[in-house]
Amino acid sequence: MLSLYDVIIVGGGIMGCSTALELAQRGLSVALFEKRTIGEGPTGRSSAIIRQHYSNELTARMALHSLRVFQDFEEQVGDECGFTQAGFVVLVEEKDRAGLEANVELQRRLGIRTELLSTEALGQVLPGMEAGDLVAAAYEPDSGYADPYLTVTAYARAARRAGATIYQDTEVGRVHLEKGRVTGIDTKEGRFGTPIVLNCTGAWAARVAATAGVGLPIHSCRVQVAFFRRPPGHEAAHPVVGDFRNAIYFRPETGNITLVGLIDPAEENAIVNPDGYDERMDTDFVLDAGERLVRRYPAMEESVSTGGYASLYAITPDWHPIVDEVPAGSGFFACSGFSGHGFKLGPAVGVMLADMVTGAEAPLFDPHLFRLARYGEGQPVRGQYEYSIVG
Ligand SMILES: Cc1cc2nc3c(=O)[nH]c(=O)nc-3n(C[C@H](O)[C@H](O)[C@H](O)COP(=O)(O)OP(=O)(O)OC[C@H]3O[C@@H](n4cnc5c(N)ncnc54)[C@H](O)[C@@H]3O)c2cc1C
């Protein structure tokens, strides 16, 4: 046995790193193992949009908590996260109008600054964008996006300062359970002992769980983003947009660039080996994303394609995460499956998981919604929209 820790975290994305900080700050001895380098996985390639538009009170509260951390990141985490308050607009058709209105009402009740926009007001928030096909829109002035790599590496540095040990280039090959309790993990360096292991490995989570004989319904799915340089006369940054009609999201990026990704439930069909998939973007994807963008933002007809890439979503049957001790009482916690919307929840997830591990008397967030058993009980998380993929 090489060392003993109170808690071992597997995975150096935003969930693992924010939880490492939270637990180390509470005085536990923590080790985090990342098989590549911190942020090299999907977190570092996230579009990192930070919005609060959710259908469930729990996720909306977690998004609001996290937004406040992103806004005050230097003070709270001690480093930069590149948060840009660009504002967020969600655009829907008639079939989603009621869902949008219900979500806005829920958010306002929770203290989130958001409002429904008239067509005229929409023209002011999104000048130059097509709005004739829409029936409803909502606007969150405080939302925006961050730099995902800066964010996750800042969390890792802060966790180290708080006393956590971080092992990079160190894959966890197996999680050991004896008599139903976690005893340690194996790495190429040898065995490390612990009574608690947190599986924060995203798209790899089902594999890591399987080494302990635990099944998780989490698939590794390939998704893409594309970049387009805005043409002369349209250099000004626009807000972040979630466009349900064209099934895309887009946001500004440094250098007059607009980053585009899909809001498409079919992405769950692109199941790939997370250690062996094509990380380049497809030409077909660029053409498709570009056409959808032009439908909303006609000036982008003159834009220039400037690349893109593919990465991974860790997708569950309802596109919501599993944050649960499985099996109960084992000391083995799953915290994965955030699909396409986990980055913005990262700060709150660290608190949620640390409260679970330490048995906090008054946990800030109730993890019940994210229990694994919900699938067997026929109680998946449901959203207000036809697709629950946006939450
Ligand atoms: C293209 C894209 C765009 C996105 N856009 C947004 C967005 O706009 N807003 C938003 O909120 N969310 C977004 N998301 C989702 C969000 O980025 C993810 O939900 C979040 O980053 C997941 O973080 P994680 O820590 O769970 O997992 P990951 O970032 O996947 O980290 C898991 C880590 O575990 C490591 N690992 C795996 N197996 C082992 C092992 N055996 N031993 C040691 N280490 C291991 C991996 O190398 C990896 O670094 C997007 C995701 C992608 C891919």
The ligand as an SDF file (V2000), in Angstrom:
LIG
                    3D

 53 58  0  0  0  0  0  0  0  0999 V2000
  -18.1500   20.2160  -26.7850 C   0  0  0  0  0  0  0  0  0  0  0  0
  -18.7850   20.3590  -25.4260 C   0  0  0  0  0  0  0  0  0  0  0  0
  -19.5180   21.5000  -25.1270 C   0  0  0  0  0  0  0  0  0  0  0  0
  -20.1070   21.6540  -23.8770 C   0  0  0  0  0  0  0  0  0  0  0  0
  -20.7360   22.8180  -23.5810 N   0  0  0  0  0  0  0  0  0  0  0  0
  -21.2170   23.0310  -22.3350 C   0  0  0  0  0  0  0  0  0  0  0  0
  -21.7540   24.2850  -21.9830 C   0  0  0  0  0  0  0  0  0  0  0  0
  -21.8120   25.2060  -22.8050 O   0  0  0  0  0  0  0  0  0  0  0  0
  -22.1720   24.4810  -20.7090 N   0  0  0  0  0  0  0  0  0  0  0  0
  -22.1320   23.4830  -19.7740 C   0  0  0  0  0  0  0  0  0  0  0  0
  -22.5470   23.7060  -18.6360 O   0  0  0  0  0  0  0  0  0  0  0  0
  -21.6260   22.2600  -20.0910 N   0  0  0  0  0  0  0  0  0  0  0  0
  -21.1600   22.0240  -21.3310 C   0  0  0  0  0  0  0  0  0  0  0  0
  -20.6190   20.8190  -21.6650 N   0  0  0  0  0  0  0  0  0  0  0  0
  -20.6610   19.7290  -20.6820 C   0  0  0  0  0  0  0  0  0  0  0  0
  -19.5750   19.8850  -19.6510 C   0  0  0  0  0  0  0  0  0  0  0  0
  -18.3870   20.3220  -20.2500 O   0  0  0  0  0  0  0  0  0  0  0  0
  -19.3880   18.5440  -18.9390 C   0  0  0  0  0  0  0  0  0  0  0  0
  -20.6420   18.1410  -18.3830 O   0  0  0  0  0  0  0  0  0  0  0  0
  -18.3610   18.6460  -17.8210 C   0  0  0  0  0  0  0  0  0  0  0  0
  -17.1810   19.2800  -18.2700 O   0  0  0  0  0  0  0  0  0  0  0  0
  -18.0420   17.2520  -17.3310 C   0  0  0  0  0  0  0  0  0  0  0  0
  -17.0410   17.3490  -16.3520 O   0  0  0  0  0  0  0  0  0  0  0  0
  -16.5540   16.0500  -15.5810 P   0  0  0  0  0  0  0  0  0  0  0  0
  -15.5970   16.5050  -14.5520 O   0  0  0  0  0  0  0  0  0  0  0  0
  -17.7580   15.2540  -15.1730 O   0  0  0  0  0  0  0  0  0  0  0  0
  -15.8680   15.1280  -16.6880 O   0  0  0  0  0  0  0  0  0  0  0  0
  -14.5760   15.2740  -17.6400 P   0  0  0  0  0  0  0  0  0  0  0  0
  -14.2580   16.6520  -17.9900 O   0  0  0  0  0  0  0  0  0  0  0  0
  -14.8230   14.3110  -18.7420 O   0  0  0  0  0  0  0  0  0  0  0  0
  -13.4080   14.7090  -16.7410 O   0  0  0  0  0  0  0  0  0  0  0  0
  -13.2610   13.3220  -16.4900 C   0  0  0  0  0  0  0  0  0  0  0  0
  -11.7760   13.0390  -16.3880 C   0  0  0  0  0  0  0  0  0  0  0  0
  -11.5970   11.7100  -15.9240 O   0  0  0  0  0  0  0  0  0  0  0  0
  -10.3800   11.2310  -16.4670 C   0  0  0  0  0  0  0  0  0  0  0  0
  -10.3790    9.7620  -16.3530 N   0  0  0  0  0  0  0  0  0  0  0  0
  -11.1510    8.8860  -17.0080 C   0  0  0  0  0  0  0  0  0  0  0  0
  -10.8820    7.6210  -16.6300 N   0  0  0  0  0  0  0  0  0  0  0  0
   -9.8980    7.7010  -15.6860 C   0  0  0  0  0  0  0  0  0  0  0  0
   -9.2090    6.7380  -14.9050 C   0  0  0  0  0  0  0  0  0  0  0  0
   -9.4740    5.4230  -15.0250 N   0  0  0  0  0  0  0  0  0  0  0  0
   -8.2490    7.1580  -14.0680 N   0  0  0  0  0  0  0  0  0  0  0  0
   -7.9660    8.4780  -13.9420 C   0  0  0  0  0  0  0  0  0  0  0  0
   -8.6100    9.4640  -14.6600 N   0  0  0  0  0  0  0  0  0  0  0  0
   -9.5680    9.0630  -15.5100 C   0  0  0  0  0  0  0  0  0  0  0  0
  -10.4360   11.7400  -17.9070 C   0  0  0  0  0  0  0  0  0  0  0  0
   -9.1500   11.7770  -18.4920 O   0  0  0  0  0  0  0  0  0  0  0  0
  -11.0500   13.1350  -17.7250 C   0  0  0  0  0  0  0  0  0  0  0  0
  -10.0710   14.1470  -17.6440 O   0  0  0  0  0  0  0  0  0  0  0  0
  -19.9910   20.6180  -22.9050 C   0  0  0  0  0  0  0  0  0  0  0  0
  -19.2470   19.4810  -23.1930 C   0  0  0  0  0  0  0  0  0  0  0  0
  -18.6390   19.3430  -24.4370 C   0  0  0  0  0  0  0  0  0  0  0  0
  -17.8360   18.1270  -24.7320 C   0  0  0  0  0  0  0  0  0  0  0  0
  1  2  1  0
  2  3  1  0
  2 52  2  0
  3  4  2  0
  4  5  1  0
  4 50  1  0
  5  6  2  0
  6  7  1  0
  6 13  1  0
  7  8  2  0
  7  9  1  0
  9 10  1  0
 10 11  2  0
 10 12  1  0
 12 13  2  0
 13 14  1  0
 14 15  1  0
 14 50  1  0
 15 16  1  0
 16 17  1  0
 16 18  1  0
 18 19  1  0
 18 20  1  0
 20 21  1  0
 20 22  1  0
 22 23  1  0
 23 24  1  0
 24 25  2  0
 24 26  1  0
 24 27  1  0
 27 28  1  0
 28 29  2  0
 28 30  1  0
 28 31  1  0
 31 32  1  0
 32 33  1  0
 33 34  1  0
 33 48  1  0
 34 35  1  0
 35 36  1  0
 35 46  1  0
 36 37  1  0
 36 45  1  0
 37 38  2  0
 38 39  1  0
 39 40  1  0
 39 45  2  0
 40 41  1  0
 40 42  2  0
 42 43  1  0
 43 44  2  0
 44 45  1  0
 46 47  1  0
 46 48  1  0
 48 49  1  0
 50 51  2  0
 51 52  1  0
 52 53  1  0
M  END
$$$$
